[in-house]
Amino acid sequence: MNRVLWQPDAERVERSQLHRFMQQAGERAGVNFVSYDALYRWSVDQPEAFWSLVWDFAGVQASTRGKQVLVDGDRMPGARWFPEARLNYAENLLRFHDNRPALVFCNEAGRRDSLSYAELHRRVAQVAAGLSREGVVAGDRVAGFVPNVIDTAVAMLATASLGAVWTACSPDFGLQGIIDRFGQTTPRVLFTTDGYLYNGKSFNSLERLAQVLPHLSAPCQLVVMPYLDAAPDLSPVPDAVLLDDFIDLAAINIEFTQVAFDSPLCILYSSGTTGVPKCIVHGVGGTLLQHLKEHQLHTDLGREDTLFYYTTCGWMMWNWMLSGLATGATLVLFDGSPFAPTAEVLWDIVEQEKVTVFGTSAKYIAAQEKAGVRPGQNHRLDALRTLLSTGSALTHESFEYVYREVKRDLCLSSISGGTDILSCFALGCPILPVHAGELQCRGLGMAVEIWDDGRPVVNGKGELVCRQPFPVMPIGFWNDSDGHKYQDAYFSTFDNVWAHGDYAELTPGGGVVIHGRSDAVLNPGGVRIGTAEIYRQVEKVEAVQEAVAIGQRWQDDVRVVLFVVLKPGYSLDAALEQEIRQTIRSNTTPRHVPSKIIQMTDIPRTRTGKLVELAIRSTVEGQQVKNLDALANPEALEGYRDLPQLRC
């Protein structure tokens, strides 16, 4: 077991909502739950009792709940949760009407705006009235080509209040990337701002949308929300209307459309690096119930908390964060670069807004360490009690960095799930210790196991699966009428068992270690190696800024190829190659040692910061990468084509 870095004290455990939930679960089950593991076992052995208690504990608002909790519970896909329920997602997020701040917005230029819960309710009513006047009804799609501003959250809530379906992508997407997404989902209304900020520059969104609109197969009303300019120039999009001309300023009340538990709430998109992105449809009730569980039980989020997750509106963590309104927390939104105007801009906001729960990516934490940022020395972080990390595996070194340079008394929760489930399979726990390099636990109600050759693995690595249905499973994929794309995506590996595509292991203490994506696992000599195992060691080499590894087919086998980006002032010479190889060999096995190490100027990533090992491997092997618009820096991929070092 890895080293314990943090342990909650008895007072924190007893104050936690999870502790209170355990007591209520014990009363219902007639069992005294004395550990998280015991509660977890009950949650997967008795899923109907567990999810019913989550509903009650979180106070889900619904016009009808019904008596049935689960129908066809032995089918994946096919299980139905709360089939008699009627509810509305936005009604649950707008249950509070007081003057407590609901949304606080900051950007890299120093702007700050805020909206109370009472003001948020009124603003959503105005936008919902505008959508109704436009003819939007339950099931219609409403899209956002938007930065992470307050108006975006309002537009999403207004859409959900009508039972309509929200879908969004970040405004830094290229032309084809937008068409690939909205062209499939055919929105009736499209919200946008006039532009967005990034790294000291402003970018015009309207000029790009002028090229997009003719490619959408159905008429779409464009609504412009002023952001960079109070009176933006609409000449590039002459049929657009300004937000204030679209809404009904006299509207006060919201008539929340009651829909079925499994009615569509939002459509998210896969990264699309291997083709046109999949349109993943998530349901109203499953999203709400799962997020309430993860916020209140796994993150201990409450009414007095301030939640800040650094995310774009195209990443699932934006949807996850927004659901925090259902708990009554204050949410902090941010637009801009996390390194502008300085590398400490996000920590400035954490201090300024007295953030209690701060979320970011593993890449950001690693970059902070590389940049020498020491937040704990330069900021008052008294309020901060939980730090969340996702997007990729958080290395041991990043765990150590957080407790050394951010704060010692802190629950560092590395979490893992994905766009596919709009939530997590493994995540944090306020009553458990934090071990270096480990996710604290499997999520309650999620029957997560590690399988190899179709059988559970007790001690070892394998495929991360979920062997039972869970409420936040996608409804399906858009335009997949017979469900074959959905079936192929998650159930083609194991019948009636969700295969998530992660290569992982369970630790003896109940934690989870993610070793990388299954499809990126290296296989030299028939031995499976997770790429995260190599990255962890390369991170220790001072000269290396970033690295990515692939398996190249070579002489009837596979050889490991490591690409590195070095810090300024370093070059890849024989001595540095030897240091890299020795560091890997000393801490792993000889099979982990790369056959080739090649210096690059950049590493391609998705827009959420994930490494694209498959796209790099395809490029190295001379295959076409079908969807470059899925990448944040597609130009970087060209450097991996026809490398002479890989011909010998």
N, C-alpha and C positions, 0 to 999 in steps of 0.2 A: 504494500500500500504506500502511496506517495505521502510526502511530509504534510502534516497539518499546518496550515497557515493562519487559520482563524477558527475560533470556537465561540458560539453565542453563549452568553452567560445565562444563568437560570432566570433572571428577571426578563431578559429579552425573549426567551422561549415562552414564558408564561404569559407575556403580553401579546404574543403573536396571534393572529387570526387562525393560523393553522392549529395552534394548541386548542383554541376554543372549538374549532371544527372537530378535532379528535375527540373532545369530550362529548359533543353532540352525536357523533358517529357511534361512540361507545354506548350511549344511552339507547340508540335505535337498535344496534346490533346485539346489545346485551354482553358486550365484551369491553374489557379495560385495555384500550390501545396505549401501550407504554412506549412505542417506538414508531418512527416513520415507516419502517419496513413493514410492521404489522398493519398499519393503516393502508399502505400501498397494496398489500396482498388482499385485504378486504375489498379495496376499490376495484380490483380486477376480477376477483372471485364473485363479487356481488355488484355488477355494474348498474343494475336498475336502482338498487338502494343507494349507491354512491351518487349517481347523477341526480337522483331525486332530492338528496340532501343538499347537493350543490345549488340546485334551483332554490330551495327554501333558504339556505344560509345566505345566499347573495341577494335574495329578495327580487327575483325576476318579475318584472311587470308584464302581465298578460291578461287579455280579456277572458281567455279560456286556457286552462291547463290540461284538463282531461285526466282520466284515470290510468291510461296506458303509458308506460315509459318506453318500452322497446318492443318492436314487432320484427319477427324474422331475425333475431339476434345471432343466429348462426351463419348468416350470409354476409359476405364481403365481395363486391358491393351488394347492396340490397336491403340491409338493415334499416329500419325506420325508427327514429327517436321521437317521443312525445307526439304521436301522429294526430292527436285530437287538439293540440295546442293552437292558439291563435294569439299572435303577439306582434310587436313592432320594435325593431332594433333601435331606432332613433328615440322612441318613447322612453326606453330604458336609459339611454345616455343623457336624456334631458329631464330626468326625474327631479332634479334640483332646480329651484327657481330663485335662489337667494343672491346676495351680492358678493359671494366669495368668487375670486377669479377662477374662471373656467379655462381660458386660453390666454397665454402670454406669448407674444411674438417678438423675436429679436432677429436682426440680420447682421452680416459682417460689417455693414457700414455704421452700426451703432443705433439703428432705429429700434424703437420699442413701442409696441401697442398691446392693449389687453382688452378682454371682454369678460364681464361677469357672467355667472350662470343665468341670471335674469336677462341680461342683454343678449346672450347667446340664444336663448329661447325665442326672444322677439325677432332676432335677425333670421333665424331659421324659418320662422313663420312667414316672414316677408319673401324669402327666396322660394319656399314651398308654394306660396300663392302664385308666384310668377311661373313656376314650372307647371302648376295646374292650369293656368291660363294658356300656356303653350300646348296643353293637351297631354301632358305626361301622366301616365297611369301606371299602376302596378305591373311590373314585368318589363316596362320600357327601359332602355339603357340611357344613362346620362354619363358623359365622360368629362374628364379633367386633364388638360395639358397644362400642368400647374406646378409652381413651386410650393414649398411648405409654408403657406401663409394662412391667416385666420379665415379669409374668404373661402379657401379650399375646404377647410373643415366644415364650414357652414353649408357649402354646396353639397357635400357628401351627406350630411345629416338631413338636409331638406329632401334630397333624393330618396333616402331611406324612409323618411316619414310618409312618403306616398306609396311605399312598397315597390318603388322602382329600383333599378340595379345600377350601382356605381362602378365605374372603371376608370383607371387613370394611368398616365405615364409621365415621367419626369420631363421637363421642357428641354433638357439637353439631348433628347433623342433626335436622331437624324430623320430625314424625310421618309425613307423606307421603313424605318423602325416604327414610326407613328402609323403609317398605312397598314403595316403588317398586323398591328394591334386593333386599331379602331376600324379598319376595313373589314375585320371579321365580326366585330360586335355591333356595328352600325348604330351609333348613338343618335338619339333624337335631339339632344341638346349637348353642346360642347362648351364647357367653361374654360377660360384661359385668363392669364394675366397679360399685360402688354409686354412683359419681359421678366427677367430674373437676374440675380447677381451671382458672380462667382470669381473669386480671387482678384478682386479689385476692378472687375469689368462688368458692364451691363450688357445683356443680350436681348435682342428683339424677338419675341415669340410670334408676333402677328405676321411677319414676312414669311416665316416657315409655314404657318397654318394656311396662308394664302395658296401655297403649293399643295397642301394636303387635301383641302376640302373638295376639289374636283375629283379626287380619287375615291371618295366615300360613296358607296353604292346607294345610299338613301339620303334624302334631304336632312340637313342638320343645322339647327340654329346656333350660331356662335355668340356667346355672351362674354364680354371682355370685362374683367375685374381690374380697375386701375391699381397699379402698384408702383412702378418706377415713375410714372407721370400721372398727376391727378386728372389730366385731360388728354389721354393718349390719342394719337393720330390713327384713325380707323381706315384711312384710305387704302391700305393693302387688303382689307377685308370689308368691302363696302356694304355687305349685307349683315354685318355684325351689329350688335346692340351693346351699349354700356350696361353694367350691372344695375345701376340705379334706375335705368329706363325699363329694365326687364322685371324687376321685383314689384311687389305691391307694398308700399310704405305704410299703408293703413292696416295691414294684417297684424293681428295680435295673437290669435289662437291657432293651434295646430290640430287638425283632425287626423290623428295617426291611423293610417290604414292597417287593419289587422290582417296578417297573412299567416300561412302555415309555417310550422317550425322549419321545414325544409324548402321554403321558398327562397329564390336567389336573392342575395344581398349585394354581392360584388363579384367582379370578374378580375382575376389577377392573371399575369402572364408569366410563363416560363422564360428563362433567359434567352432561348431561341438561338443558341450558338450552333445547333446542329440542324436548323431549318426554321420554318415559320413558327413563331412561339405558340405554345399550347395556351388556350384560353380556359383557365381553371375557374369553375363557378363554385362559390362558397355560399352556404345557406345562412339564413337569418338566425335561427335558434342555436345551431351548432357553434357559430362564430361567437355569439354572445355568451353562451354558457361556458365554452372553453376559455375565453378571455377572462371572464369573471373568476374562474378557478385559478388561472395562472397569475392574475393580478393579486387577488386577495389571499390565496393560500400559499402560492409559491414565491410571491414577491412581497407579501405583507403590505400591499398598497391600501391606504385608507383615505378618509375624507380630508385629513390634515396634511396629506403628502403633496409634494410637487414632483411630477414625473417629466423628465427631459430625455427624449431619445433622439440622437442625431441620425436622421433618416431623410430620404427623399420620399415623395408621394408615390413613386413607382415601386418602392420596396415594401414587402409585407409588414415590416415593423411599423410603418406609418399607421396601417389599419389596427395593428395590435395596440399601439400607443393611444389611438383615438378612443378605443373602448374603455380607457381609463376614466372617461367621463361618467361611465355607469357606476363607478365607485365614488365619484364626487371629488376626485383629485384635481389639482391644477396642472394643466399640461403646458409645457414650454415648446414652442415651435421655432425652428431656425432655418434661415435661407442663406446659403453662401458656402464658402470653403471653410473646412475646419482648421485651416492654417492661415486664414486671412482675417484681420490684418497682421496677426501674429499667430504663432503656433499654440498659444494659450487661450485663444478666443473662446473656446467652449468651456474651459475652466473658469474664465471670467464670468460667464453666464451662470455656471453652477454656483459660484459664490454670490453673485448679485441677486439671483432669484431664490437663494436658499434651497436649492434642489436637494431632495432627499433620496431620489432614485434616478440615477443617470445611466443611460444606455448608449452603447456605441458598438463599433466593430472591432474584431480582433486586430485587423490591419491598422486601425487608428491607434490602438494601444501600443502595438509594435513600433509604429512610426513615431509616437511620442517618445518612446525610449531611445530610438535611434537619434532623435533630435535633441536629446539631453534635457527634455522638459521635466521639471520637478514640481508638480502641482502642489504637493503638500507643504513645500517651503514657501511658495509665493502666493498662496490663497488660503482664505479661511474656509475650511470645508467641514465646519462643525455639524451642519445639518445633514450632510451626506452620510447615508448608512448602507446603501446598496449600490453596487456597480454591476451592470449587466453587459455581457459581451456576446456577440454572435456574428454570423457571416462566414466564419471559418473557425477551425480549431484554435483555441487560445493556448499558446505554448507555455511550458513550465516557466520559462524565463519571463514571460509577460505576467504570469501570476506573481512571481517574485518581485518584479518591477512595481506592480500596483501596491503591494504591501510595504515596499521599501520607500517609494517616492510619492504615493498618493495618500494613503491613510492605513494605519494598522487595524483600527477597529472598524471593519468594513466587511460586509458580506459580498464577496466577489462571485457572481453567478454567471458562469459560462453556460449559455443555453443553445439548444440545437433543435431545429425542426425544418421549417421551410415554407415557401410559397404554396407547396402542394397541400399543406394542412393549415396554413395561416396561423400556425402556433408551433408548439414544441413537443417533441417526444422526450427530451431530457432537459432539465433546467435546474433552477436554484431552489433552495429550501431554507427558510429562516431559522429552523431548529437543528440543522445539521452542520457539522464542520465543513470547512473548505480545504480540500487537498490539492496540492499543486498539480496542474495538468488534467484535472478531472472535472466533469460536470457533476454536480452534487447528487443528483438522483434522477430516476425515471419519473415522468409525470404521473400524477394520480389519475387513475382510470384508463391509463394507456398500457396495454399488455405488451410491453416492449421486451423482446428477447434477441439474442444473437444466435444466428443459425449458420451452419456449415453443412453442405451436402444434404440440405433439407431437414436437418435435425438440430435441436437446441445445443449450444455450446455452453458448458458450465464455466470452464476456465480457458479462455482463448478468444481469438479474433474471428470475425465472420460478418455476415450480412445483418444489418439492423432491420428487424421486422416488427410488425405489430400483428399479433395473432387473433385479435378480437376487434369488432367494430367499435368506433368511437364517434361521438356526435359531430365533430368538426371534419369528418371525411368530406371531400368535395361532393357536391351534388352530381357533378359530371364535368365534361368539357363542352364548351359552346360549339354548336354545329357538329355534334357527335351523336347523332340520333340513335344509333344502335349500340353505343357505348363501347365500341371496340377499341378506340384510342385510349379511353380511360382504363379499360381492362388491361391493355398491353403495357400501359405506363407503370402500373403498380401490382398487378396480379399475374403476370406472365411467368414470373420466376417461381412462385409458390402458389398453388391453387388455394383460394380463399384465405390467403395471408398477405397482408400489405408488406411489400418489400420496398424500403425507402430509398435504397441506393447509397447508403453510407456503410463504410467498412469500420467496424467498431468492436469494442469489448466491454464487458461488465467487470467492475472491480470487486474484490471480496467484500468491501464495505458498502456495496450498493451503488457506487458511482458509475459513471460512463466515460469512456475515452473514445473520441472520434479520431480515426486514423486517416481519414480522407474519403473521397467519393469512391464507391465500388468500381465504377467504370474507369477510374484513373489509377486503380491499384496496379503496381508494377509486379511483374511475374518472371524475374530472371531465374532460369533453371527450375521453373515450376514452383517456386516459393513466392507466396503472396506478400507484398510489402506495401504498407500504406504510405503515401507520399508525406503525410504529416510527420512520420517518424524521421524522415530525412531532413525536412525543413527545420525541425526542432534543433538538430545538431548544427546545421549550417548557420542558424541564427546566432550561434555562439562565436562565430568567426568575426572578428572586429571589422575586417575589410568589406564584408558582404552587406549590401543594402537590402537586396531581395533575391529570392531564388525560386525556381520552378523546375520540377523533375518530370520526365516522361519515360516511357518504355519504348525503345526503338527496336523494331524487328531487325534481327541481325544474325546471319548464319544459322538459320533454323532454331533460333532462340530469341530471347529479348535481353537487351542490354540497357542499363540505366544511364540516361543522359541528364546532366544537371546544367541548367542555364543560370548564370549569376549576373546580377547588376551590382557593381561595386561602388563604394563611396568615393567621392571626389579625391583624387590624389593617389588612388590605388590602381594597379593593373594586374592582370592575371599572369603571373610568371610561374615558373616551376616550383618555387618555394611556397607560394600561396596555394597552388594546386595540391601540393603535398600536405599542407596544413588542413585544408578542407577534407581531403581523403582520410587523414589520420583522425580528425575529430569525429567523422562519421564512423570509422571502423572501431574506434575505442569505445564508443557508446552504443553501438548497435551490433551489426554482424558484418562479415566481409561481403555478403550479398547486397547490402545496402550501399556499398561504395560505388560511386558512378564510374562507368567506363570512360565517359567523356565529360569534361567540364569546359563550358564555353562561355566566354564573357559576352554579354549583350548590353545594349544601351537602355532597353525598356522591356517590361514584361506585360503582355496584354491581360486585361482583366474585364470582367463584366462591370456594369454600371453600379453594382452594389459592392464592388471591390474583390470579388472572388477570382481566384486564378482559373484560367481556362486551359487546363492540361490537355483536354481532348482536342481543342482547336489548334493548339501548338503541335500536338502529335500529328493531326491531319495535315497541317502545313508542311511539317518535316517530311511526311511520306508522300507529298505531292498531290494530296487531295484538296478539293475545294471546300472552304469554309462557307457554308451557305448563307449565313446571316451576320455580316460584319456590323450591322447596326446594333446588335446586342452588346457590342463591346464599347467600353468607355474610351479606349485608345486603339481603334482598329489598325491604325498605321503601324503600330508596333509589331503586328503579326507578320508583316512583309519581311522583316529582318530575319525570320526563321526559315525562309524559303531557300533551298539550294545551298545550304551551308557546306563548304568543302570539308570541314572537320568531320562531318557525318558520313563521308563516303569511304572512310577507311577505319 
